[in-house]
Amino acid sequence: MPGRLQDKVAVVTGASSGIGRAIALAYSAEGAKVVCADLRPDSRNDASDSETHATTHDTITSSGGSAIFVQADLGVADQVANVVARAVEEYGRLDVMVNNAGIGIPDKPQPVWEVSPEDWDKTQHINSKGVFLGIKYASAQMLKQSPLPSGDRGWIINTASILGLVGATWGAAYCASKGLVVNLTRAAALDCAPHRIHVNAIAPGYTESKMTEAIFENADRQKDLEKAHPFRGLGRPEDLAKVCVFLASEDAQWVTGVTIPVDGGYTAR
């Protein structure tokens, strides 16, 4: 039986580790051809001890799927444009763009008055500008393409955060960057809707990954966070990947401009 994303061409940024890796693997399992974009191909950020050290694109191809890796700083316009161009060069079109690459809250607590302009700019460079550039170049390419049989021209999915929906102490730069993603998703969806390009976002809660590993080094802190989720516990990258499969499929044909929290009920409190 064909997969839900059979023969679609998908770019996943930040695909070398964590949530991005899980999305890329899930897309391939559903029949997509995947362009993995990141600063480097190795999966150094995966937290699970059982995780293979094979790169994401090698894992896909060794399982019979189709994938390539493109090196890119996702906050640099020319490099994001090149990622899209490589997808088209390799596979002929672009159907799905997942703007997932990002950085987290610094390990050192920083109230807003201690945030340096350099740290602020670094966070916005990838978390905000990177998403904007991904939307910009992906939508421009999708506009050049004939619609698929469903009538849709493309699907764009952005990784926001629950901290783009609510605030957090010591997280001014991060919260601001992810809040931008939430509202940019709405605005871009309105621009793209007449052309049948979907633009949606996911808002991960606290998820088991290398990015959050430092937070969980304190056992009491981890217990507190687990209790803050009504489902009790922490999310897994695979939880996010399943939602991203839905958002890139015809099942989401009437969905655009929304941010879906995948957070075990965290934002329902």
Backbone bond lengths (Angstrom), bond angles and torsions (degrees), N, CA, C in turn:
res aa  C-N    CA-C-N  psi(-1)  N-CA   C-N-CA  omega(-1)  CA-C   N-CA-C  phi
1 M - - - 1.466 - - 1.529 109.31 -
2 P 1.341 117.59 130.90 1.473 119.44 179.33 1.524 111.19 -60.60
3 G 1.336 115.49 149.38 1.451 119.95 178.34 1.519 111.83 -74.61
4 R 1.302 116.29 169.12 1.466 121.48 -178.63 1.524 111.89 -67.63
5 L 1.333 117.30 -20.36 1.467 121.49 179.84 1.524 110.69 -118.88
6 Q 1.307 117.20 28.95 1.454 122.03 -172.05 1.527 112.32 -52.92
7 D 1.338 115.28 122.01 1.466 124.94 175.66 1.525 114.67 66.45
8 K 1.315 118.40 6.93 1.459 119.13 171.59 1.526 109.56 -72.06
9 V 1.318 115.75 148.71 1.464 121.69 177.74 1.522 107.88 -102.35
10 A 1.331 115.54 121.44 1.466 120.56 -174.46 1.517 111.08 -125.26
11 V 1.318 116.32 132.79 1.464 122.57 168.77 1.521 107.55 -98.58
12 V 1.329 116.29 131.67 1.462 121.60 174.75 1.518 107.74 -123.84
13 T 1.326 117.83 116.25 1.461 120.20 177.98 1.526 109.57 -88.83
14 G 1.323 115.09 152.81 1.457 119.08 -174.15 1.516 110.97 65.66
15 A 1.333 116.21 33.91 1.466 121.49 -171.01 1.516 114.19 -82.10
16 S 1.318 117.96 -6.21 1.462 119.50 -174.34 1.515 113.72 -78.03
17 S 1.325 117.71 -15.42 1.462 118.77 -174.21 1.519 111.23 -156.60
18 G 1.319 115.26 167.50 1.454 122.72 170.37 1.512 115.26 54.03
19 I 1.330 115.73 -133.13 1.461 121.58 -176.54 1.524 111.08 -62.69
20 G 1.331 117.60 -42.05 1.457 120.58 -179.61 1.514 112.52 -61.00
21 R 1.316 116.42 -41.24 1.469 120.61 177.65 1.527 110.12 -62.57
22 A 1.322 116.21 -45.07 1.467 119.91 -179.67 1.523 111.33 -61.93
23 I 1.331 116.88 -39.67 1.465 120.45 178.45 1.524 110.48 -64.45
24 A 1.329 116.80 -47.15 1.464 120.49 -179.35 1.527 111.39 -59.30
25 L 1.323 117.03 -43.87 1.463 120.76 -179.78 1.529 110.88 -66.70
26 A 1.326 116.70 -39.70 1.467 120.02 179.00 1.526 111.08 -66.40
27 Y 1.318 117.01 -39.57 1.463 120.44 178.51 1.523 110.71 -63.05
28 S 1.324 116.05 -44.55 1.458 119.23 178.64 1.524 110.99 -61.68
29 A 1.322 116.63 -41.97 1.465 120.60 179.45 1.526 111.70 -61.17
30 E 1.343 116.45 -25.32 1.463 121.24 178.84 1.526 112.20 -95.61
31 G 1.347 116.97 10.98 1.453 120.61 171.88 1.509 116.82 98.49
32 A 1.338 118.34 3.54 1.466 120.55 -179.24 1.524 111.63 -79.45
33 K 1.316 114.98 154.52 1.460 122.62 168.85 1.522 106.10 -94.85
34 V 1.326 117.00 127.92 1.462 120.19 -165.86 1.524 112.11 -116.98
35 V 1.321 115.76 130.42 1.459 122.80 171.00 1.521 106.78 -103.37
36 C 1.329 115.76 113.05 1.464 122.29 -178.36 1.523 108.71 -92.92
37 A 1.316 117.94 118.33 1.464 121.88 -178.29 1.519 110.00 -117.51
38 D 1.329 115.96 132.92 1.462 120.67 -179.89 1.519 108.06 -169.37
39 L 1.332 115.56 172.78 1.464 119.96 177.46 1.516 111.98 -66.04
40 R 1.329 116.19 -33.12 1.459 121.29 178.61 1.521 108.13 -151.61
41 P 1.314 118.01 157.57 1.462 119.57 -171.73 1.519 115.90 -83.00
42 D 1.331 118.40 -19.54 1.459 118.72 -172.32 1.515 111.92 -74.99
43 S 1.329 115.40 159.02 1.468 121.55 -174.85 1.515 111.43 -98.53
44 R 1.327 116.03 47.31 1.461 120.96 -174.56 1.518 113.57 -62.59
45 N 1.328 118.47 -22.18 1.457 120.60 -174.87 1.515 114.72 -90.92
46 D 1.337 118.13 0.01 1.452 118.74 -179.27 1.507 110.62 -72.28
47 A 1.325 116.72 130.90 1.451 121.98 -173.86 1.512 113.20 -87.45
48 S 1.314 118.13 -24.87 1.456 120.67 -174.60 1.519 111.50 -71.76
49 D 1.331 116.74 130.15 1.458 120.92 178.61 1.518 111.67 -65.73
50 S 1.321 116.40 -24.12 1.454 120.29 -177.54 1.523 112.18 -87.08
51 E 1.313 116.61 -4.60 1.461 120.69 -177.20 1.526 110.19 -69.63
52 T 1.311 116.51 133.70 1.449 119.68 175.89 1.521 109.45 -67.26
53 H 1.320 116.40 152.34 1.458 120.56 179.25 1.525 111.49 -91.12
54 A 1.326 118.32 4.13 1.457 120.89 176.12 1.522 109.35 -65.99
55 T 1.317 116.70 146.59 1.458 119.91 177.82 1.526 109.91 -65.55
56 T 1.310 115.43 161.10 1.465 119.61 -178.19 1.518 111.23 -61.57
57 H 1.331 117.12 -47.40 1.468 118.23 -177.83 1.520 112.15 -67.72
58 D 1.336 117.79 -33.26 1.464 119.74 175.90 1.523 111.10 -68.20
59 T 1.323 116.31 -38.38 1.465 120.12 177.63 1.523 110.41 -61.17
60 I 1.327 116.60 -40.78 1.467 120.59 179.50 1.520 111.13 -66.71
61 T 1.322 116.86 -49.44 1.465 119.16 -175.99 1.524 112.18 -67.76
62 S 1.331 116.99 -34.12 1.466 119.65 179.25 1.523 111.79 -69.42
63 S 1.336 116.06 -17.60 1.467 120.80 177.80 1.527 111.72 -96.11
64 G 1.333 116.18 6.54 1.455 120.35 177.99 1.512 114.96 95.65
65 G 1.332 117.23 2.90 1.453 120.75 178.54 1.515 112.17 -88.34
66 S 1.320 115.81 -178.10 1.461 121.63 -179.63 1.520 109.24 -120.98
67 A 1.343 115.98 124.83 1.468 120.45 -178.57 1.513 110.12 -158.43
68 I 1.331 115.47 151.51 1.459 121.90 171.47 1.523 107.74 -133.25
69 F 1.325 115.46 162.08 1.461 121.13 174.91 1.516 109.19 -112.54
70 V 1.343 116.51 137.52 1.460 122.40 174.63 1.520 107.88 -126.91
71 Q 1.323 116.57 121.93 1.465 121.21 179.22 1.520 108.95 -76.42
72 A 1.337 115.95 134.93 1.463 118.56 -179.78 1.512 111.33 -163.86
73 D 1.328 115.18 143.60 1.454 122.69 163.58 1.520 104.71 -89.15
74 L 1.315 117.65 109.86 1.460 121.60 -170.39 1.517 114.00 -74.07
75 G 1.332 117.40 0.76 1.453 120.49 174.38 1.518 112.65 -100.55
76 V 1.334 117.28 6.77 1.466 122.55 -178.64 1.526 108.94 -112.62
77 A 1.314 116.51 122.29 1.463 121.63 -171.01 1.522 113.07 -55.78
78 D 1.322 117.62 -50.98 1.460 120.09 -176.59 1.523 111.81 -60.52
79 Q 1.326 116.26 -34.48 1.461 119.34 -177.94 1.529 111.68 -74.64
80 V 1.324 117.09 -35.30 1.465 119.61 175.71 1.529 110.03 -68.81
81 A 1.322 116.59 -41.46 1.463 120.20 176.57 1.521 110.44 -58.98
82 N 1.327 116.79 -38.08 1.458 120.66 179.34 1.526 111.88 -67.13
83 V 1.330 117.24 -36.80 1.470 119.96 177.46 1.528 109.96 -58.94
84 V 1.326 116.27 -47.15 1.462 120.38 179.09 1.527 110.43 -63.54
85 A 1.327 116.69 -43.14 1.465 120.47 179.83 1.522 111.57 -62.07
86 R 1.327 117.29 -39.87 1.468 120.74 179.08 1.525 111.16 -66.00
87 A 1.319 116.70 -36.85 1.466 119.44 176.97 1.526 110.56 -60.89
88 V 1.324 115.95 -45.11 1.462 120.73 -179.30 1.526 110.52 -68.82
89 E 1.317 116.53 -39.93 1.464 120.75 178.53 1.526 111.17 -61.29
90 E 1.322 116.30 -41.69 1.466 120.96 -175.90 1.527 112.34 -79.65
91 Y 1.337 116.39 -40.41 1.466 119.50 -170.14 1.527 115.22 -121.08
92 G 1.338 117.55 -5.07 1.453 119.77 173.31 1.513 116.88 93.39
93 R 1.343 117.92 -15.42 1.459 120.53 -179.73 1.527 108.94 -166.50
94 L 1.322 116.32 177.51 1.464 122.14 174.65 1.524 107.84 -134.94
95 D 1.320 116.11 121.80 1.460 120.95 -178.48 1.520 113.45 -106.33
96 V 1.338 116.56 -34.66 1.464 121.30 -174.25 1.524 109.37 -134.09
97 M 1.322 116.31 132.16 1.464 121.77 175.60 1.517 108.29 -123.97
98 V 1.334 116.90 118.40 1.459 121.43 177.21 1.521 108.35 -108.68
99 N 1.318 116.44 108.23 1.464 122.55 179.52 1.525 108.23 -89.94
100 N 1.325 114.53 87.21 1.463 120.66 -171.45 1.522 114.22 -109.67
101 A 1.323 117.85 -24.12 1.470 120.35 -174.89 1.523 110.98 -57.07
102 G 1.328 116.60 138.90 1.456 120.01 179.92 1.510 111.59 -172.61
103 I 1.326 115.82 169.45 1.456 122.02 175.39 1.518 108.30 -122.90
104 G 1.335 115.78 158.38 1.453 120.56 -173.71 1.518 113.78 -98.77
105 I 1.323 114.55 -168.62 1.462 121.50 176.49 1.524 108.49 -72.89
106 P 1.335 119.31 135.71 1.470 120.67 179.15 1.525 111.60 -56.36
107 D 1.338 115.49 146.47 1.467 120.33 179.65 1.528 111.36 -59.74
108 K 1.329 116.04 -36.35 1.460 120.37 -179.68 1.528 109.80 -79.32
109 P 1.347 118.34 125.67 1.467 120.11 178.21 1.527 111.16 -57.58
110 Q 1.332 116.47 131.75 1.458 121.31 -178.65 1.521 110.47 -134.52
111 P 1.325 118.77 99.12 1.458 118.72 170.26 1.525 108.52 -63.56
112 V 1.305 116.66 160.67 1.454 120.83 -169.23 1.521 112.63 -56.89
113 W 1.342 118.15 -33.16 1.469 119.55 -177.77 1.527 112.52 -73.65
114 E 1.331 116.97 -10.30 1.462 119.90 178.33 1.528 112.96 -103.36
115 V 1.315 117.50 -3.69 1.464 120.33 -179.98 1.526 109.21 -71.07
116 S 1.313 116.36 123.13 1.463 119.67 -179.78 1.525 109.97 -80.00
117 P 1.334 117.04 151.57 1.464 119.21 175.33 1.527 111.97 -55.82
118 E 1.339 116.27 -33.58 1.464 120.03 -179.76 1.528 111.08 -66.32
119 D 1.348 116.59 -44.07 1.466 119.79 178.39 1.528 110.90 -65.61
120 W 1.333 115.83 -39.72 1.462 119.78 177.43 1.526 110.49 -59.25
121 D 1.341 116.30 -50.06 1.464 120.73 -177.74 1.527 111.50 -63.21
122 K 1.320 117.35 -38.79 1.468 120.81 179.75 1.523 110.67 -62.11
123 T 1.330 116.07 -42.85 1.465 119.96 -179.50 1.522 111.30 -66.17
124 Q 1.330 116.92 -44.42 1.465 120.01 -179.29 1.529 111.30 -68.69
125 H 1.328 117.05 -32.11 1.466 122.19 -176.98 1.521 111.00 -54.01
126 I 1.306 116.66 -47.39 1.459 119.18 -176.52 1.524 111.79 -97.31
127 N 1.343 117.94 -44.73 1.469 119.99 -173.45 1.522 112.98 -70.80
128 S 1.333 117.02 -34.48 1.468 120.80 -177.51 1.525 111.82 -104.38
129 K 1.328 115.81 -59.08 1.463 118.96 -177.34 1.518 111.22 -62.99
130 G 1.327 116.60 -38.03 1.459 119.81 179.94 1.521 112.38 -60.10
131 V 1.325 116.60 -40.49 1.466 120.36 178.19 1.528 110.35 -68.20
132 F 1.335 116.78 -44.21 1.469 120.20 177.34 1.525 111.07 -56.24
133 L 1.332 116.65 -47.73 1.465 119.85 -178.34 1.525 111.32 -63.90
134 G 1.326 116.42 -39.46 1.458 119.35 178.20 1.520 111.82 -62.11
135 I 1.331 116.24 -43.69 1.465 120.01 177.19 1.523 110.40 -63.29
136 K 1.318 116.29 -45.68 1.470 121.97 -176.83 1.527 111.87 -56.99
137 Y 1.329 116.28 -54.98 1.462 119.11 -173.71 1.524 112.46 -77.26
138 A 1.323 117.58 -32.24 1.463 119.45 177.55 1.525 110.93 -68.00
139 S 1.324 117.08 -46.56 1.468 119.44 -178.34 1.526 111.16 -65.11
140 A 1.333 116.91 -37.79 1.468 119.73 178.02 1.527 110.91 -60.66
141 Q 1.329 116.76 -40.85 1.463 120.34 177.78 1.523 111.22 -68.55
142 M 1.315 116.87 -43.09 1.471 120.24 -178.80 1.521 111.69 -61.80
143 L 1.331 116.90 -33.44 1.464 120.81 178.96 1.528 112.16 -65.08
144 K 1.323 116.66 -24.45 1.467 121.02 -179.66 1.525 112.27 -79.88
145 Q 1.320 116.81 -14.88 1.454 121.76 -170.70 1.532 111.80 -96.80
146 S 1.312 114.78 151.62 1.459 119.56 173.21 1.522 109.22 -70.39
147 P 1.319 117.78 147.02 1.466 119.72 177.96 1.523 111.27 -61.82
148 L 1.321 115.76 153.07 1.453 121.71 173.43 1.532 108.85 -75.30
149 P 1.332 118.24 169.92 1.471 119.95 -179.90 1.525 114.07 -53.21
150 S 1.327 117.07 -28.35 1.467 120.86 179.24 1.524 112.45 -72.11
151 G 1.345 116.40 -12.61 1.459 120.98 -175.21 1.513 113.24 94.27
152 D 1.330 117.16 -8.12 1.460 121.74 -179.43 1.524 111.07 -87.01
153 R 1.336 115.25 148.71 1.457 120.57 176.86 1.522 112.60 -101.42
154 G 1.329 117.68 -20.45 1.460 117.87 -179.31 1.512 113.04 173.87
155 W 1.321 113.72 168.90 1.459 122.84 -178.85 1.526 108.75 -133.37
156 I 1.309 117.00 124.53 1.463 122.36 177.19 1.523 107.56 -117.58
157 I 1.322 115.80 129.97 1.464 121.64 -177.55 1.521 108.42 -128.41
158 N 1.314 116.36 126.10 1.463 122.15 -177.84 1.524 110.21 -111.05
159 T 1.327 116.18 141.76 1.458 120.03 175.42 1.520 109.13 -93.12
160 A 1.323 115.69 108.52 1.465 121.95 174.12 1.527 107.12 -95.02
161 S 1.314 117.80 -132.67 1.465 122.17 179.80 1.523 107.90 -173.62
162 I 1.334 116.56 156.95 1.459 118.44 170.51 1.522 110.57 -60.28
163 L 1.351 116.43 -24.56 1.462 119.83 179.01 1.526 111.79 -82.95
164 G 1.313 116.66 5.55 1.456 121.42 164.91 1.515 111.16 -94.84
165 L 1.338 115.43 -7.73 1.463 121.85 179.19 1.519 112.08 -107.23
166 V 1.331 116.11 -29.62 1.469 122.12 177.00 1.522 108.03 -133.06
167 G 1.318 117.02 161.64 1.456 120.66 179.19 1.518 112.02 -86.27
168 A 1.328 115.10 171.45 1.460 121.18 176.87 1.520 108.64 -152.93
169 T 1.322 116.78 140.73 1.457 119.46 175.37 1.518 109.64 -63.56
170 W 1.331 115.69 146.52 1.461 123.54 177.07 1.527 113.13 63.97
171 G 1.333 117.03 21.11 1.458 118.32 -177.40 1.512 113.67 -133.36
172 A 1.334 117.82 34.00 1.464 120.49 -173.35 1.526 112.63 -57.32
173 A 1.320 117.34 -49.97 1.465 120.12 -176.68 1.522 111.05 -65.38
174 Y 1.317 116.08 -44.34 1.465 120.38 -178.70 1.527 110.97 -65.56
175 C 1.332 117.06 -48.46 1.465 120.67 179.98 1.528 111.03 -59.08
176 A 1.324 116.48 -41.99 1.463 120.02 179.15 1.523 111.09 -63.28
177 S 1.327 116.33 -42.91 1.464 119.83 -177.94 1.521 111.58 -64.74
178 K 1.323 116.87 -39.05 1.464 119.91 -178.10 1.525 111.68 -79.41
179 G 1.337 116.98 -29.98 1.459 119.39 172.90 1.518 111.08 -63.65
180 L 1.330 116.15 -37.07 1.460 120.18 176.01 1.523 110.54 -60.77
181 V 1.329 116.83 -41.69 1.465 120.21 -179.57 1.527 110.83 -60.43
182 V 1.322 116.51 -41.15 1.465 120.50 -179.47 1.526 110.86 -60.86
183 N 1.320 117.65 -47.68 1.466 119.30 -176.83 1.520 112.24 -79.09
184 L 1.331 117.65 -30.84 1.459 120.39 173.78 1.524 109.99 -62.43
185 T 1.312 116.64 -37.77 1.462 120.63 177.47 1.521 110.55 -59.13
186 R 1.329 117.04 -43.76 1.466 120.57 178.78 1.533 111.07 -62.53
187 A 1.336 115.46 -49.16 1.465 119.98 -176.42 1.525 111.39 -63.83
188 A 1.325 116.36 -44.63 1.463 120.11 -179.89 1.526 111.09 -65.20
189 A 1.331 116.37 -36.18 1.466 119.62 178.52 1.523 111.02 -60.96
190 L 1.326 116.93 -39.31 1.466 120.45 179.16 1.525 111.26 -67.26
191 D 1.336 116.64 -39.49 1.462 119.94 176.95 1.526 111.37 -64.16
192 C 1.316 115.86 -39.61 1.466 121.12 -171.13 1.524 114.11 -88.61
193 A 1.326 117.56 -19.19 1.465 120.58 -173.90 1.532 114.29 -57.01
194 P 1.346 119.62 -41.66 1.468 118.34 179.93 1.525 113.24 -61.32
195 H 1.324 116.53 -18.73 1.460 121.47 -178.50 1.528 112.15 -103.38
196 R 1.331 116.48 9.60 1.465 122.91 178.56 1.524 112.03 59.07
197 I 1.318 115.13 41.94 1.461 121.66 170.20 1.522 106.73 -108.76
198 H 1.318 116.38 120.40 1.462 121.74 -179.77 1.526 109.86 -82.98
199 V 1.313 117.48 138.26 1.469 121.85 174.56 1.528 107.59 -132.23
200 N 1.309 116.45 113.31 1.463 122.28 -179.57 1.519 109.85 -135.72
201 A 1.316 115.97 173.33 1.469 120.50 179.43 1.521 109.97 -141.06
202 I 1.314 114.72 157.66 1.456 121.70 169.62 1.525 107.60 -113.26
203 A 1.316 115.85 148.96 1.467 121.20 177.48 1.526 107.84 -121.86
204 P 1.329 117.30 91.33 1.462 119.58 179.70 1.522 111.69 -64.07
205 G 1.322 115.63 142.92 1.454 120.49 166.31 1.512 108.59 -84.45
206 Y 1.314 117.08 -162.82 1.464 120.18 177.68 1.524 108.46 -66.22
207 T 1.315 115.26 120.93 1.458 122.38 -171.33 1.520 110.03 -125.06
208 E 1.311 116.81 141.85 1.458 121.37 179.23 1.531 109.82 -67.42
209 S 1.312 116.57 110.11 1.459 121.50 178.27 1.517 108.45 -163.59
210 K 1.315 115.76 170.90 1.463 120.04 178.34 1.526 110.96 -62.04
211 M 1.337 116.89 -33.18 1.461 120.38 -178.04 1.525 111.65 -62.18
212 T 1.334 116.54 -32.69 1.466 120.07 -177.88 1.524 112.66 -102.26
213 E 1.310 117.11 1.74 1.465 121.19 -174.77 1.522 112.54 -57.08
214 A 1.342 116.89 -41.79 1.467 120.36 -177.47 1.525 111.49 -63.64
215 I 1.338 116.47 -33.31 1.461 120.55 179.85 1.519 110.79 -63.13
216 F 1.338 115.34 -34.92 1.457 120.04 -172.84 1.526 113.44 -91.96
217 E 1.334 117.08 4.16 1.465 119.14 177.10 1.526 111.20 -66.69
218 N 1.320 116.63 -26.36 1.457 122.27 175.80 1.530 108.10 -90.73
219 A 1.338 116.35 113.34 1.465 121.07 -174.79 1.522 112.20 -60.36
220 D 1.335 116.99 -39.63 1.465 120.04 179.69 1.525 110.89 -65.79
221 R 1.339 115.79 -39.75 1.463 120.77 178.59 1.532 109.80 -62.78
222 Q 1.321 116.76 -42.28 1.458 119.90 179.68 1.529 110.92 -63.62
223 K 1.327 117.11 -43.11 1.465 120.19 179.27 1.526 111.23 -61.84
224 D 1.332 115.86 -40.45 1.465 119.84 178.89 1.529 111.00 -62.46
225 L 1.340 115.81 -42.18 1.460 119.56 -179.87 1.522 111.14 -67.45
226 E 1.313 116.79 -39.61 1.461 119.73 178.33 1.526 110.94 -61.90
227 K 1.333 116.48 -39.37 1.465 120.63 179.11 1.529 111.46 -68.81
228 A 1.333 116.37 -26.90 1.468 120.13 -179.40 1.526 112.33 -71.08
229 H 1.330 116.86 -15.03 1.461 121.53 177.20 1.529 108.43 -97.28
230 P 1.320 119.54 117.88 1.460 120.95 -179.21 1.528 114.03 -52.48
231 F 1.331 118.37 -30.86 1.458 120.73 176.34 1.528 112.15 -76.54
232 R 1.333 116.27 -8.48 1.461 123.41 -179.02 1.537 110.67 62.69
233 G 1.300 115.55 124.00 1.452 120.35 -179.83 1.516 111.40 112.47
234 L 1.317 115.28 -165.38 1.458 122.47 -177.66 1.520 109.39 -124.62
235 G 1.325 115.41 154.61 1.449 119.79 177.65 1.521 111.72 -76.27
236 R 1.335 115.08 166.75 1.458 122.24 176.04 1.528 108.58 -119.58
237 P 1.324 117.95 151.89 1.464 119.14 177.42 1.526 112.78 -52.92
238 E 1.322 116.67 -34.75 1.460 120.40 -179.29 1.528 112.15 -63.73
239 D 1.335 116.93 -28.89 1.467 119.98 177.18 1.524 110.70 -62.73
240 L 1.321 116.09 -40.52 1.468 120.92 178.49 1.520 110.92 -70.55
241 A 1.330 116.07 -39.31 1.461 120.47 -177.35 1.527 111.61 -61.27
242 K 1.327 116.78 -38.38 1.471 119.93 -179.88 1.523 111.28 -62.63
243 V 1.326 116.59 -39.74 1.465 119.95 178.89 1.527 110.08 -68.56
244 C 1.326 116.70 -36.74 1.466 120.17 179.11 1.523 111.73 -67.96
245 V 1.322 117.70 -32.17 1.463 120.03 173.52 1.526 109.49 -62.13
246 F 1.313 116.71 -47.87 1.472 120.81 177.90 1.527 111.21 -56.46
247 L 1.337 117.06 -47.65 1.466 120.93 -175.38 1.522 113.22 -68.49
248 A 1.331 117.87 -16.80 1.462 121.63 178.63 1.527 112.00 -100.47
249 S 1.310 116.86 5.02 1.458 121.10 -174.76 1.526 111.81 -109.81
250 E 1.339 115.27 169.34 1.458 120.22 176.41 1.530 111.77 -66.15
251 D 1.331 117.31 -15.92 1.464 120.10 176.55 1.529 111.37 -62.74
252 A 1.336 116.30 -22.88 1.472 121.23 179.97 1.524 111.16 -102.47
253 Q 1.324 116.64 30.36 1.464 120.63 -173.33 1.523 113.09 -62.24
254 W 1.334 118.52 -25.65 1.459 121.67 -177.76 1.526 110.69 -111.30
255 V 1.328 115.85 28.45 1.465 121.04 -176.84 1.520 109.46 -122.24
256 T 1.320 117.11 121.72 1.463 120.77 172.46 1.525 109.51 -159.05
257 G 1.331 115.43 150.99 1.458 121.48 176.23 1.512 115.24 80.11
258 V 1.332 117.63 13.05 1.465 119.76 -176.25 1.525 111.25 -112.15
259 T 1.318 114.88 155.38 1.461 122.09 171.49 1.521 107.03 -116.02
260 I 1.317 116.43 121.04 1.461 121.67 -176.98 1.521 109.71 -99.97
261 P 1.330 118.57 114.11 1.464 119.71 174.07 1.530 109.89 -68.81
262 V 1.312 115.66 130.78 1.472 121.37 174.82 1.520 104.53 -120.85
263 D 1.336 115.10 81.16 1.464 119.51 -160.73 1.523 114.82 -142.44
264 G 1.324 116.93 16.28 1.454 118.65 179.32 1.512 113.98 59.84
265 G 1.332 116.56 24.52 1.455 121.30 178.04 1.514 115.45 90.34
266 Y 1.344 117.77 6.85 1.468 121.41 -175.75 1.526 112.09 -54.23
267 T 1.336 117.38 -46.80 1.466 120.24 -175.42 1.524 112.73 -84.33
268 A 1.330 117.58 1.13 1.466 120.28 176.96 1.522 112.04 -83.59
269 R 1.335 117.04 -9.44 1.469 120.14 -175.77 1.522 110.67 -69.13
